[in-house]
């Protein structure tokens, strides 16, 4: 019998106890931003990505702002994988499909949930910069978006890219990295294939490692 789909409070943006504004000046572009704008969306950039924010005078159609018409999707239960998120439309490569949202929690709380929770909806983002390592943990257990139902794949068709617009905490923006057809499952990578756990992976990819990635608490939450 199919279990009842977990209920959650929908969030368009993540909630944080620290919503400090981002110390990032608005761009000084006149009209639509061009290549000289100090903000940009380059999902292949290894440095922290800053996009145009609400302080910028550029229009909402600016290429350096992220917008979407809304992901058309459905959630289906699989006996082996559990809940799966399926796309209902054709998506080209590098299409923004939404943010992985939830409650931003501390490293200590994320570590505790990682060690004790049966089903874990915590997405941990690790960013490296000249200032050191910056960790952000987004818990979608009770609050989040439909992207919380994305499963792991050893050949994921979705990547998570942290970007900043209005707050110090990055948004976990999700983009397709290959063509997605209607009915395809949307999947991300849960971690490095060099660190595998004991839970069998059922992604079905020809490159399947056989088991789901497992990040030790020391490696995942190392400050």
N, C-alpha and C positions, 0 to 999 in steps of 0.2 A: 504494500500500500504506500502511495506517495505521501511523504510527510507534509505538514503544513509549512509553507514558505515562511521563513523568519520575518517578523515584522520589524520595521525600523522607521525612524523619523527622517524624512527626506531633507537633505541639506544641499543647497546650491554651492555654498562655500563652507570651508571648515571653520569650526568654532574653537577659539583659543582663550585661555584665561589671560594671556598676554597678547593684546591686539595692538601693540605699539606700532605707530605709523612707521613706514619705511623711510629711512633717511636717504631719500633719492629725489633730487630736484626734478621738476617737470621739464620736458624737452622744450626747446625754444623754437621749434619748427613753426612755420607759418602755413596753415592749411594742412594738407596731407603730408605726413612724414616721408622723407626720402632716405637715400643711402647714407646721408651725413648725420642722421638722427643718432643721438647717444643711446637710444634704446633699440632693441631688435629682438626678433624671434628667430633664433638659430638653434634648432634642437640638437645640432651636432656640436655645439660649442661646449668645451670642457669647463669653461669658467661659469660662475653664476650668471644666470640670464635675467636681465631686467627689461621689462616691457613697459610700454606707455601706461600711465595710470590715470586716476580720476583728476589729478592736478594738471595733466596735460591739456592743452587747448585743442588738440587734434580731434577730429570727429570719431565716432564709434566705429566707422568703417576703416579706420587707420590700419595699415598692414602690420603695424607693431602692437596691435591689440588682438587678443584672442576672442573669437566669437564663434558660435555654432548655431545651426538651425535646430539642434536637438537630435540626440541619438534615438533612432527607432530600433527598439530591441524587445526581447522577451526573455523570461527566465524559465528554464526547463529543468526538471529533475532527472538525474542519471543515477542508476543503481550503484555504479562504481565511483563516480566522481562527486556525486551530490548535486547541488544546484549549479547550473551553468548559464552563462549569459550569451544569448545568440543575437546576432545582428539581423534585422529584418530588411536591410537595404544594402545596396552596393556601395562600398567605400573604397576610394582610391588610396594609394600609399600616402602616408604622411598627412592623413586627415585627423584633425582634432575631434575627439569624440566626447570629451568632458573631463571633469576633475574627479579624482578619487578623494572624496570628502569624508569628514568624520570629526571626532573630537581630538584636538591636539593634546597629547598627554606627555608627561615627563619621561625621561629615560628610565627612572626607577620604576614607574608604574608599567611602562612597556616591558621591562625585564620581568616583572612579576607576572604579567599576563602571558608572556611568552613561555614561562615555565609551568604555569598552572592551567591555562585555558585549554579546553578540549578543542573548540573551533576558534581559530584566531583570525580576526579581521584587521589586525594592526599592520599597517604599511609603514616600514621604516625607510627613511631617506637619509643617505649619508653623502654629504657634500665636502669636497676638499678645496681649500683655497689657501692663499698666502697666510691667512689668519689662523689656519688650522682646520680641524674637522668640525663640521656642524651637523648635528643630528636632529631630525624631525620625525615624530611618531604620530601617525594618524590612525585613530581607532574608529572603525566603522561598525562596531558591534551593535550599537543601539541607534546611532545617527550616521547618515551617509547618503550615498547615491547608489544607483543601480550597478555602478562599476564595482561595488563590493562583492558581487557575485562572479567576478572573473577568476577562473581557475588558472593553475600553472600549466605551461606547456614548455617542452624542451625546444620547441620552435615557435616562440610566441609571435603573434601578429599585432601585438600592442606593446608600446614602450611607455615608461613613465618618465616625464621630464620635469624637474623642479624649475619653476619660474617665479619671479617676484614682481608684484605690481604695487600694492598698497600697504602691505604689512611685512614685518621682518621674517615671518614664517613663509616658506615657499608654498606655492600651489602645486599639487601633484597632478600636472596636466597629462592626459593620456592621448597618444597618437598611434594610428595604425602604421606599421612599418612594412606592410605588404597589402596587396589587394584583398579585400574582404567581400565575399559574395553573400547574398541573402541566405540565411540559415547557418552560416559559419559561426562557430563559437569564438568569442573574443577572449584571448588569454594573454597573460603576462608571464614573465619569469619570476619565480619566487626566490631566486638566489643563484649562486655559482654552482655549476655542475661538478666542481672540484670538491664540494662539501655535500655529500648525499646522506640522507637519513635512512630510516627503515620503512617508511611508508611507500607503498608501491605507487608508481606513477602510471596513470591510464591515459596520458595525453594522446597516444596513438601516432606520434611523430616518428618518422624513420630514424631520427636522431635521438630518440628517447633514451635517457640514461637508465631507465628502469626504476628509479626511486626519486622521490621528491627531494629537492635541496633542503638541507637543514643547516641553519646558521647557529653556531654555538652562542650561548649568552655572552661569552667573552669577546667573540668577534663581532657580533651584531651590535652590541651596546658599548663598544670601546670608545671612550671619549677622546 
